[in-house]
Amino acid sequence: CRSGTAKSGQSARSCCRRVLSNARPEQGGSADAKPEFAINRIAQKTALRDKESLQLRHNLEGKKKNNGPAVGYRSREVFRPAGPNRGPAKAPESSRYTVHRHKPMRPMTSNNKTHFHRLVRDLRTAMQDGGYAIEVVVGSALASWCKGVFPGLPPARLPSVSVLQRESAVWAFVDFLKSQGLLEATYWFSSAYAHLLGDDARKRHAMFFTPPSLTRGLLDDLEASGIDFTRRRFCDPACGGAAFLVPIALRMRDALRARGLPPNRILGHIQDHLLGFEQDSILCELSMHFLKMVVHEEVTACGTPLRPQVFQGDSLIRTTPLMGQLDVVVCNPPFRKMRAQEVVNYAEGFKDVIEGQPNPYALFIALCVRLLAPGGTCALVTPT
C-alpha cells in the first residue's frame, strides 16, 4: 500500500490502523490519545475455478506463511466502534475499532466480461460514426432500458436521441442489461460509461466500480453485525455508479415492504436515510436514476417521484457540516496517485494524513471515520 499514510513495504492493514489512530478521540478522552486496535481474522472460504485452482491454492499457502493476501482478491473491512450500545465487544475495552477481514465471493464469469467488452466496442463505434457525445450515448441507452423495463418512470436528466435508441449497438447492450439482475445491470452500465471515456480518463479518475459480489458481501457483514437497514442513515462519499446505494436501497425497500408500509412512506424513508456524493456529473445522474429504478413500483403506485440525496461535488471538502453525524458510512475509496495541485486543496483538512506520495484512498478512509456519529459503523472495500 503506497498511499499517503503508508510507506513502501507497509501493508494495507498498517495503513488503515494509522489512519484510524488519527481519528477523533472518544468523548471525554484526551485529544492526544490514540486508540488501540484489535484485528479479528475470520476464517475465509475461497471458491476456486477449476483452471486456476492450483495457482490459487499456492497463493493461499503463501498467505499462511507470510500473513499476506492471496493474489487477485480485494478484501472487505468493517470498522465498528466497540461500546456498550453495540453489544459485547470482542476486542479489549481499550480498543475503539474492531476490523473484520473477509474474502469476496466468486468473481463475475469471464463470459460476461468478454461479451461486455464486445458490446462496449460496438457502442464506441456507434458513438464515433454518428459523432455523438458520450452523454448522448449514455442517455439514449438509459432511456431505451427504462422504456422496456421501468415504464412510467420519470426520464433521466441526460440527453437522448430516438435514432440512437434504435441503433443495433444500443439494442444489444440493453438486451444484455435486461438479462442481468438490477445490481449487475447497474454495475455493467456504469462500467460501460467508464470504458467509453477511455483508459486514460478511467485511470486518472479511478473509475473502477465495485462488483455486486463485493457489495453483497460487505452489506451482509453489516447486517450480521447488527445494522438495521430500516433505522440507520447511510452515506457513500464516493458513490460512483451507486454500487452501494442501490443494494442498500433494495434492502431498505424490501424490509419496509415486509412491514406493510405504504409506498409514500417507503419513498420518504429512502430519501431521508440514504446519502451519496460523486464528482462526475454523469455518474451522479446515473446514481439518482438507478435509485429511482429500485422504487419503480412505489413511484408509479403513488405518483410521487423519489428525490435522491445524491450530490455532485468533492466529498472531501463538502461534507464538513456532516462530521460526526452519520450512522453508517460505506465506501470503496478511489485508489490512485494524486497530482501536486490536488494535494494543495486538502493540505489543511487532512494534514494528519497526507505524507509522501499522497493517495485519495487514505484521505477517504480518514473522511469516513470522521463522518461517523458516536457508535457509528464504517465499512470499506480496501486493496489487499
Buried (B, 14 or more C-beta within 10 A) or exposed (E): BBBBBBBEEBBBBBBBBBBBBBBEEEEEEEEEEBBEBBBEEEEBEBEEEEEEEEEBEEBBEBBEEEEEBBEEBBBBBBBBBBEEEBEEBEBEEEBBBBBBBBBBBEBBEEEBEEBBEEBBEBBBEBBEEEEBEBBBBBBBBBBBBBBEBBEEBEEBEBBBBEEBBEBEBBEBBBEBBEEBEBBBBBBBBBBBBBBBBEEEEBEEBBBBBBBBBBBBBBBBBBEEBEBEBBEBBBBBBBBBBBBBBBBBBBBBBBBBBEEEBEBEBBBBBBBEBBBBBBBBEBBBBBBBBBBBBBBBBBBBBBEBEBEBBBBBEBBBEBBEEBEEEBBBBBBBBBBBBBEEEBBEEBEEBBEEBBBEBBBBBBBBBBBBBBBBBEEBBBBBBBBB
